[in-house]
Amino acid sequence: MRRRWIALLGVLTIAGLGYILFFTSTVGAKTVQVVGARELPEEQILALAAVPDQRSMLRLDADEIRDRVLTLPGIATAAVSRSWPTTLRIEITERTPIGFFNGGNGFHLVDDAGTDFKTVPERPQGLPELSLTGSSAADPVTRSIAGVLAAVPPQLRERVTLAGAATPGSVELTLDDGKLVRWGDADDSDRKAKVLAALLTQPGQNYDVSSPELPTVS
């Protein structure tokens, strides 16, 4: 009989502990911490996350919270983790514009994946214009242009005023002095940049580094 009482007490203790952990605020989410937000308001991210106040950390669906946060266009990646005992951590990476295009209803910012994630009323300063009428990360030409701009060295990217392509392998860059660079695709960009740096010391208007083994100036 004594053993039965001990066993029953053990079961009740485990059940009580489980109830406390799963259904009370003892380990409830009392704090939600957002990490990585620079341009995006933290309040907007918290509103999308919609973390139930003081719900047990064990009952929170981290993947569901992450997916809600990712519906915000300006967020590229998000991760949700638990910091015991009562803090939920949301770590995000914001999209960074690599260029823009004029969509008629404003200037659309595009990131290095080719994603059109924000529209602003004024022409952005310090970003190259993309020869696009629309942008989609599923479009090979858009992805190629964005990939090239992401791959070129920062000092060269600062000089690019216009980027366009007829096909994914024919990206062209117009520099701030009007010179045209035929870059091709994003492959071998480091070598292309070095070759171009040497070519730009030569007089010319058109610089072709699409095949860095056989560059041309005209």
N, C-alpha and C positions, 0 to 999 in steps of 0.2 A: 504493500500500500504506500509505504514511504517513497519507494522508487517511482510509483505512478504520480504521486504528488510533485516530486522533483521534476519528472518529465513534463507534466502539465505546466508547471511553473516556467520551465524553459521555453515551451511553445508559446505561452502567453507573453513572456519577455521578448522573444523574437518578433512576435506579431505586433506588440506595442512599439518596439523600436522601428519596425517597418512602417507602421502607421505614422510615427513621428517624422521619419525621413521622407516619406512619399506624400503625406497629406497635411502637413503643418508647415508653418513658415520658419521652422527651426533652421533649416538649410534652404530657405527660400531666397529667390533672386531679389536682394535688396538694393543692389547697385548694378547698373549696366554701364560698362566702360567702352567708349568708342576710341579706337586708335587708328591714326592715319588720315583723318579728315583734315583737309587744308582749305579747299574752296567750298566744299559742301557744308551746310549748317548741320551741326551735330543733332539739333532738335529734329531735323527732317529725317535723319537716319534712325533716330530712336522711335519716331512715329511710325516709320515703315517696319521696324523690327517688331514693334507691338509685343514686347515681352510682358507677360502677365505679372503684375506686381506681387512679389513675395510668393509666387508659386514655387513649389519645391524644385530645386535644381535638377533633381533626378527625373522629373516629369517634363522638363523643357525639351522640345525637339530642336536641337541645334541646326539641323539641316533645313528645317522649315523656316526658321528665323533667317538663316543665311539667304535662302531663296527669296524671301520677301525683300531683304536689303538689296539684293542684286537687281531688283526691278527698277531701281533708280539708275537712269541712263549714265550718269557720271561716274558710276562705280565699275571698275574693271574686274576686281576680285574681292571676295569677302570670305572671312573665316570666323566661326563662332566657337568659343571654348569656355570652359568653366574654370573659374579661379576660386577654389574652395576657401571658406565655406559658403559665401553668399554673393559672389561677384560673377557676372557674366561679361565676357570680353568679346567685343566685336571688332575685328581688325580688317580694315579695308585698304584697297589701293585705288586711288582715283585715276580716271583716265586723263592723260596729258595730251593736249592737242599737238599734232605734228604739222597741220596745215588747215586750210579752210576753203570753202567754195561758196559762191553767191547763189543761194537757192531761190532768189526772188522775194522770199518772205523774210529775209535776214541772212546773216552770214553763219554758215554751218561749220562747227568745229569737228575735225576728224582726228582720231588717234592713230597710233602706229599699227593697229590692226585693221584700219579702214572703217572703223565704226563712227557714224555720224551721231554724236552724243549730246550736242548742245547747239542752240541757235542764239546768236547775239545780234543786237540791232546795229552796232557799229562795226566797221571793218577792223579786224584785229591787227594790232601792230606787232611786228617782229615775227610774223608767220608767213610762209609762202602760200600763194593762192594755188588751188588745185583746179586743173581744167576738167571739171566735172559738172554735170547738171544734177546729179544725185549721187549718193554714196551708200554702199552696202558692203559689209564685211564679206558677203558671199560673192561679190563681183571680183573676178581675177585682176582686172585692170586697176581697180581701186586698191586692192591689197598690194599690188606690185608697186604702185606709186608711193603708198604709205610705207611699204617695206624699204624702198630705196631711201626715202627721206629719213627713216629711222636709222639706216645703216651708214649714211654719209657722216663724216666727221663734223662735230658741232661748228667749227670755224667755217666750213664750207656751207653747211645748212643755213647759217646766218646770212649768207650772200644770195641764197636762192629766193627769187621773187615769184616764180611761176614753175609749176611741175605738171606734166601731162604725159599721156601715152595713148597710142592707138591700139596697142596690144600689150600684154603683160611683159613682153621682152623688149619693149621700145620706149622706155621711160626717158624723157628729155627734161632738162633743168635749164631755166633761164636765170642768169645771174644778174646782180644789181647793176652791172655795167653793160647789160644787153647781150653778153656773150651766151651762146647756146652750147650746152653740154649734152651729148648723146650718151646716156649712161647705160642703157640696156636694162637688164633686170638687177635684182639685189645681190646676185651671186658675185663673189670675189670683190666686194666693195672696198675692202682695205687696200687691195692692190690698185684698183681703179683710182682711188683717191690719191695715192702716191704718184701714179702716172699723170693724173690730171694736174697735180701741183707743179710738176715739171713742165707740162705742156703749156700751162698758163703763163709761163715766162716767155713764150714765143708769140709773136704777133699773129692775130687771126680772129675770126668771128665764130667759127664752129669747131668744137673740140669733141672728138669721138673716142670714148674709152670703153665702148661696149665690148670690144675685144681688146683687153689691156695688152695683149701680146703684139697687137698691130694697131696702135693708136694713130689717129690722123688729126691734122690741123688744116683748116681751109679758111 
